[in-house]
Amino acid sequence: MEGDKASSGCGSLVLLNCFVSMFGNRVRIALKRKGLAYEEKPENLADKSPLLLSSNPVHATVPVLLVGGKAVCESLVILEFIDEAFAGSGEPLLPAAPCARAHARFWASYVDTKLPQCAARVWKSPKGAAAVEEGKKDLVAALKTLEAELGAKPYFAGDALGYVDVALVPFAPWFLTYERLGGFSVAGECPALAAWAERCVAENACVAESLPEPEQVFQFVCGMRRMFGLD
């Protein structure tokens, strides 16, 4: 039973998440890929719950995975925890070979080093600001670098969804927002990467069931921009 897997050795699993969070939705994908039962508690990041603030006092943001009441924070750390703690459940996220594992960690770190900062300049800047164009340029460059690493492979790890795919694909629902606010097309700039994102959703129920609709993300961002006085 999924509930037995979730509780075996570690205790119950509770995910603190916001539905548009690419970082939290990584954890959703991993939990579903492993076939683990969990409870999700939605967070309003404009009015953070006492549970979130006490569980992640350093960064005070999602995701947090509560494992038998103990907090595991930071999305990539949580992915590796899930892969290790529930190694006997579902499919592995990281490859077995040490060099391949290091390679996957490098590219997941690249995603987190490059994409959020570039993307934030696109959606958190006033319309027409120089920061939007600069952010778009850097974002496209980062996506092209990732596309080059993907190459002709179906997935970053080869033939099946893996750690880097799980790290990157939750950004895909945000592509529409970046395009509308930045005035470009991800598919036009990076056709192979856009096709990869579609493949991840079409071929993996754990991805399809974990990601918000792009229009939902855009409407959420529009609300944030109004709150920030950007529109």
C-alpha positions as CSV (number, residue, x, y, z in Angstrom):
1,M,0.0,0.0,0.0
2,E,1.2,3.5,-0.7
3,G,0.5,4.5,2.9
4,D,2.7,1.6,4.1
5,K,5.5,2.8,1.9
6,A,5.2,6.4,3.2
7,S,5.2,5.4,6.8
8,S,7.8,2.6,6.6
9,G,10.8,3.6,8.7
10,C,10.3,7.4,8.2
11,G,6.8,8.2,9.4
12,S,4.0,10.1,7.6
13,L,4.9,12.6,4.8
14,V,3.4,16.1,4.7
15,L,4.4,18.6,1.9
16,L,4.1,22.3,2.5
17,N,3.8,23.8,-1.0
18,C,2.3,26.6,-3.1
19,F,0.6,25.3,-6.3
20,V,2.7,27.5,-8.6
21,S,6.1,26.8,-6.9
22,M,8.5,25.1,-9.4
23,F,10.5,24.0,-6.4
24,G,7.6,22.5,-4.5
25,N,6.3,20.8,-7.6
26,R,9.6,19.0,-8.0
27,V,8.8,17.3,-4.7
28,R,5.3,16.5,-5.9
29,I,6.7,14.8,-8.9
30,A,9.3,12.8,-6.9
31,L,6.7,11.6,-4.4
32,K,4.3,10.5,-7.1
33,R,7.1,8.8,-9.1
34,K,8.0,6.8,-6.0
35,G,4.4,5.9,-5.3
36,L,4.4,7.5,-1.9
37,A,1.3,8.6,0.0
38,Y,1.6,12.1,1.4
39,E,-0.6,15.0,2.6
40,E,-0.2,18.4,1.0
41,K,-0.8,21.6,2.9
42,P,-1.1,24.6,0.6
43,E,0.8,27.7,1.7
44,N,-0.1,31.4,1.0
45,L,3.4,32.9,0.6
46,A,1.9,36.4,1.3
47,D,0.7,35.1,4.7
48,K,2.9,32.3,5.7
49,S,1.6,29.8,8.2
50,P,3.2,29.3,11.7
51,L,4.0,25.7,10.6
52,L,6.0,26.9,7.6
53,L,7.8,29.6,9.6
54,S,8.7,27.1,12.3
55,S,9.7,24.3,9.9
56,N,11.9,26.5,7.7
57,P,13.1,29.3,9.9
58,V,16.2,30.1,7.7
59,H,14.4,30.7,4.4
60,A,10.7,30.7,5.5
61,T,9.6,29.4,2.1
62,V,8.3,26.2,0.4
63,P,8.9,23.4,-0.1
64,V,9.2,21.7,3.2
65,L,8.7,18.0,3.6
66,L,7.7,17.0,7.1
67,V,8.8,13.4,7.7
68,G,7.3,12.0,10.8
69,G,7.1,15.7,12.0
70,K,10.8,16.4,11.2
71,A,11.5,19.0,8.5
72,V,13.5,18.5,5.4
73,C,14.0,21.8,3.5
74,E,15.3,22.9,0.0
75,S,13.9,21.1,-3.0
76,L,17.0,19.4,-4.4
77,V,17.9,18.3,-0.9
78,I,14.4,16.9,-0.5
79,L,14.7,15.0,-3.9
80,E,17.9,13.3,-2.8
81,F,16.3,12.5,0.6
82,I,13.3,10.9,-1.1
83,D,15.6,8.9,-3.4
84,E,17.7,7.6,-0.6
85,A,15.1,7.1,2.1
86,F,12.7,5.3,-0.2
87,A,15.2,3.5,-2.5
88,G,13.0,0.4,-2.6
89,S,9.9,2.3,-3.9
90,G,9.2,3.3,-7.5
91,E,11.8,4.4,-9.9
92,P,15.2,6.0,-8.8
93,L,15.7,9.7,-9.5
94,L,19.5,9.7,-9.5
95,P,21.6,7.3,-11.5
96,A,23.6,4.6,-9.7
97,A,27.1,5.4,-11.1
98,P,29.0,8.1,-9.0
99,C,30.1,10.1,-12.1
100,A,26.6,10.1,-13.5
101,R,25.2,11.2,-10.2
102,A,27.7,14.0,-10.0
103,H,26.8,15.0,-13.5
104,A,23.1,15.1,-12.7
105,R,23.7,17.2,-9.6
106,F,25.8,19.7,-11.6
107,W,23.0,20.3,-14.1
108,A,20.3,20.5,-11.4
109,S,22.5,23.1,-9.6
110,Y,22.8,24.9,-13.0
111,V,19.1,25.1,-13.2
112,D,18.8,26.7,-9.8
113,T,21.8,29.0,-10.3
114,K,20.5,30.4,-13.6
115,L,16.8,30.2,-14.2
116,P,15.1,31.7,-11.1
117,Q,17.3,34.9,-11.2
118,C,16.9,35.5,-14.9
119,A,13.2,34.7,-14.9
120,A,12.6,37.0,-11.9
121,R,13.9,40.0,-13.8
122,V,11.3,39.2,-16.5
123,W,8.3,38.9,-14.3
124,K,9.2,41.1,-11.4
125,S,10.2,44.2,-13.4
126,P,8.0,47.0,-14.7
127,K,6.9,46.7,-18.4
128,G,9.5,48.3,-20.6
129,A,12.3,48.2,-18.0
130,A,15.8,47.4,-19.2
131,A,15.8,44.6,-16.6
132,V,13.1,42.7,-18.6
133,E,15.2,42.6,-21.8
134,E,18.4,41.7,-19.8
135,G,16.5,39.0,-18.0
136,K,15.1,37.6,-21.2
137,K,18.5,37.5,-22.9
138,D,20.1,35.7,-19.9
139,L,17.1,33.3,-19.6
140,V,17.2,32.3,-23.3
141,A,20.9,31.8,-23.0
142,A,20.5,29.5,-20.0
143,L,17.7,27.5,-21.7
144,K,19.9,27.1,-24.8
145,T,22.7,25.8,-22.6
146,L,20.2,23.2,-21.2
147,E,19.0,22.3,-24.6
148,A,22.5,21.7,-25.7
149,E,23.0,19.4,-22.7
150,L,19.8,17.5,-23.6
151,G,21.0,17.0,-27.2
152,A,19.1,14.3,-29.0
153,K,18.2,12.4,-25.9
154,P,14.5,12.0,-24.9
155,Y,15.4,12.9,-21.3
156,F,18.5,14.4,-19.7
157,A,19.4,11.0,-18.2
158,G,18.7,9.2,-21.5
159,D,15.5,7.2,-22.0
160,A,13.7,7.8,-18.8
161,L,12.7,10.7,-16.5
162,G,15.5,11.5,-14.0
163,Y,16.8,14.0,-11.5
164,V,17.6,16.8,-13.9
165,D,14.2,16.4,-15.7
166,V,12.4,16.6,-12.3
167,A,14.5,19.7,-11.4
168,L,13.7,21.5,-14.6
169,V,10.3,20.5,-15.8
170,P,8.3,22.5,-13.1
171,F,9.6,25.6,-14.8
172,A,7.7,24.7,-18.0
173,P,4.3,25.9,-16.8
174,W,6.0,29.3,-16.3
175,F,7.2,29.5,-19.9
176,L,3.9,31.2,-21.0
177,T,4.4,33.9,-18.4
178,Y,8.0,34.5,-19.4
179,E,6.9,34.7,-23.1
180,R,4.0,37.1,-22.5
181,L,6.0,39.4,-20.3
182,G,9.3,39.1,-22.1
183,G,8.0,39.1,-25.7
184,F,9.6,35.9,-27.0
185,S,8.8,32.2,-27.6
186,V,10.5,29.4,-25.8
187,A,9.6,27.0,-28.6
188,G,11.0,29.4,-31.2
189,E,14.3,29.9,-29.3
190,C,14.6,26.3,-28.0
191,P,12.4,23.9,-30.0
192,A,14.0,20.7,-28.6
193,L,13.6,21.9,-25.0
194,A,10.0,22.8,-25.6
195,A,9.4,19.3,-27.1
196,W,11.1,17.8,-24.1
197,A,8.8,19.6,-21.8
198,E,5.7,18.3,-23.7
199,R,7.2,14.8,-23.6
200,C,7.7,14.9,-19.9
201,V,4.0,15.7,-19.4
202,A,2.7,13.3,-22.1
203,E,4.7,10.3,-21.0
204,N,4.8,10.7,-17.2
205,A,1.7,10.7,-15.1
206,C,3.7,11.9,-12.1
207,V,4.6,15.1,-14.0
208,A,1.1,15.6,-15.6
209,E,-0.5,15.3,-12.2
210,S,1.9,17.6,-10.4
211,L,2.1,20.8,-12.5
212,P,-0.4,23.7,-12.7
213,E,-1.8,24.9,-16.0
214,P,0.3,27.7,-17.7
215,E,-2.7,30.1,-17.7
216,Q,-3.1,29.6,-13.9
217,V,0.5,30.5,-13.4
218,F,0.1,33.6,-15.6
219,Q,-3.0,34.8,-13.7
220,F,-1.2,34.2,-10.4
221,V,1.8,36.3,-11.6
222,C,-0.5,39.0,-12.8
223,G,-2.0,39.2,-9.3
224,M,1.5,39.4,-7.8
225,R,2.5,42.2,-10.3
226,R,-0.6,44.2,-9.3
227,M,0.3,43.7,-5.6
228,F,3.9,44.9,-6.3
229,G,2.5,47.9,-8.3
230,L,4.2,46.7,-11.6
231,D,1.0,46.9,-13.8
